[in-house]
Amino acid sequence: MNQISSIIPLLLLDKIIVNALEEDFGVGGDLTSALTINQFTSSKAEIIARKPGVVACLEVSKRVFNIFDPDLKVDLLVNDGDMIKANTPIISISGKSTSILGAERTALNFLGILSGVATETRRLVDKISGTNTRVCCTRKTIPGLRILQKYAVKCGGGFNHRFGLSDGILIKDNHIKASGGIKNAVKEIKSISGHMQKIEIEADNINQVIAAIDSGVDVIMLDNMTLSDIRNALRIINKKVLVEASGSISVDNIRDIAETGVDIISVGWITHSAPSLDVGLDFKD
């Protein structure tokens, strides 16, 4: 079972949550609830997954309610990474009715968006089951939610690429153009970086693959290559370095790409375009 505390410091998590609550609650607060519900009224509610999927970041939603009102009692009914059926209760909340409603949308937004990421990741992971290839996410994330989306990918059985620009060296096409070619780019990096730092380079044709091998990089990313070109590149690389495939990855073609023998398949859309899992909050009678 994944634990969000293993990847996200509480101080950072609270900052993300408070920003989201302030965005929704604004200066005037929840006008509708304030005008229709007695402030001393208490209720019990459940968050329901209305569609099947993989849940992620349950602790984030729980934290939303507890930051909004520390007196709310919030219980998690399932675990991060669980595959659940439609209409499954996943969180129960009890306490002041106005507090539950005030935190509702923010909690559901986090839960729906991040469970959607986990669900799509699991779809891809299941699709390549039995191969030795890993599904990785990228830096193509929703601004402000990257660290949570990275965690959601892990809940879905995937792996993380770089969290940020300082986490690793990845030479892409624009670096190659601006530095005067692959050999120049790698030479400059090796003259400065330490021996513990791995170097990955993006290649979109076979000539670049050959140049990357000759330059002594550690990982080669095959960008938007056809299956035929990927197989050809793998023959040339001959297991000298790790190989990552990226670009135009879909549920329909990921199995074929994995079966070529690449080590990693990186997918941007699981974080920037995954549909939210349909979740809702219902008060109990």
Secondary structure as the mmCIF struct_conf table of DSSP 4:
data_model
#
loop_
_struct_conf.conf_type_id
_struct_conf.id
_struct_conf.beg_label_comp_id
_struct_conf.beg_label_asym_id
_struct_conf.beg_label_seq_id
_struct_conf.end_label_comp_id
_struct_conf.end_label_asym_id
_struct_conf.end_label_seq_id
HELX_RH_3T_P HELX_RH_3T_P1 ILE A 4 SER A 6
TURN_TY1_P TURN_TY1_P1 ILE A 7 ILE A 7
BEND BEND1 ILE A 8 ILE A 8
HELX_RH_AL_P HELX_RH_AL_P1 LEU A 10 PHE A 25
TURN_TY1_P TURN_TY1_P2 GLY A 26 GLY A 28
HELX_RH_AL_P HELX_RH_AL_P2 LEU A 31 THR A 36
BEND BEND2 ILE A 37 ILE A 37
TURN_TY1_P TURN_TY1_P3 GLN A 39 PHE A 40
STRN STRN1 SER A 42 ALA A 49
BEND BEND3 ARG A 50 LYS A 51
STRN STRN2 GLY A 53 VAL A 54
HELX_RH_AL_P HELX_RH_AL_P3 LEU A 58 PHE A 68
TURN_TY1_P TURN_TY1_P4 PRO A 70 ASP A 71
STRN STRN3 LYS A 73 LEU A 76
BEND BEND4 VAL A 78 VAL A 78
TURN_TY1_P TURN_TY1_P5 ASP A 80 GLY A 81
STRN STRN4 MET A 83 ILE A 84
TURN_TY1_P TURN_TY1_P6 ALA A 86 ASN A 87
STRN STRN5 THR A 88 LYS A 96
HELX_RH_AL_P HELX_RH_AL_P4 SER A 97 LYS A 127
TURN_TY1_P TURN_TY1_P7 ILE A 128 GLY A 130
BEND BEND5 THR A 131 ASN A 132
HELX_LH_PP_P HELX_LH_PP_P1 THR A 133 THR A 133
STRN STRN6 ARG A 134 CYS A 136
BEND BEND6 ARG A 139 ARG A 139
TURN_TY1_P TURN_TY1_P8 PRO A 143 GLY A 144
HELX_RH_AL_P HELX_RH_AL_P5 ARG A 146 CYS A 155
TURN_TY1_P TURN_TY1_P9 GLY A 156 GLY A 157
STRN STRN7 PHE A 159 PHE A 159
BEND BEND7 PHE A 163 GLY A 164
HELX_RH_3T_P HELX_RH_3T_P2 LEU A 165 ASP A 167
STRN STRN8 ILE A 169 ILE A 171
HELX_RH_AL_P HELX_RH_AL_P6 ASP A 173 SER A 179
TURN_TY1_P TURN_TY1_P10 GLY A 180 GLY A 180
BEND BEND8 GLY A 181 GLY A 181
HELX_RH_AL_P HELX_RH_AL_P7 ILE A 182 ILE A 192
BEND BEND9 SER A 193 SER A 193
TURN_TY1_P TURN_TY1_P11 HIS A 195 MET A 196
STRN STRN9 ILE A 199 ALA A 203
BEND BEND10 ASP A 204 ASN A 205
HELX_RH_AL_P HELX_RH_AL_P8 ILE A 206 SER A 215
TURN_TY1_P TURN_TY1_P12 GLY A 216 GLY A 216
BEND BEND11 ASP A 218 ASP A 218
STRN STRN10 VAL A 219 ASP A 223
BEND BEND12 ASN A 224 ASN A 224
HELX_RH_AL_P HELX_RH_AL_P9 LEU A 227 ILE A 237
TURN_TY1_P TURN_TY1_P13 ASN A 238 LYS A 239
BEND BEND13 LYS A 240 VAL A 241
STRN STRN11 LEU A 242 SER A 246
BEND BEND14 GLY A 247 SER A 248
TURN_TY1_P TURN_TY1_P14 VAL A 251 ASN A 253
HELX_RH_AL_P HELX_RH_AL_P10 ILE A 254 ALA A 258
TURN_TY1_P TURN_TY1_P15 GLU A 259 GLY A 261
BEND BEND15 ASP A 263 ASP A 263
STRN STRN12 ILE A 264 SER A 266
BEND BEND16 GLY A 268 GLY A 268
HELX_RH_AL_P HELX_RH_AL_P11 TRP A 269 HIS A 272
TURN_TY1_P TURN_TY1_P16 SER A 273 SER A 273
HELX_LH_PP_P HELX_LH_PP_P2 ALA A 274 LEU A 277
STRN STRN13 VAL A 279 PHE A 283
#
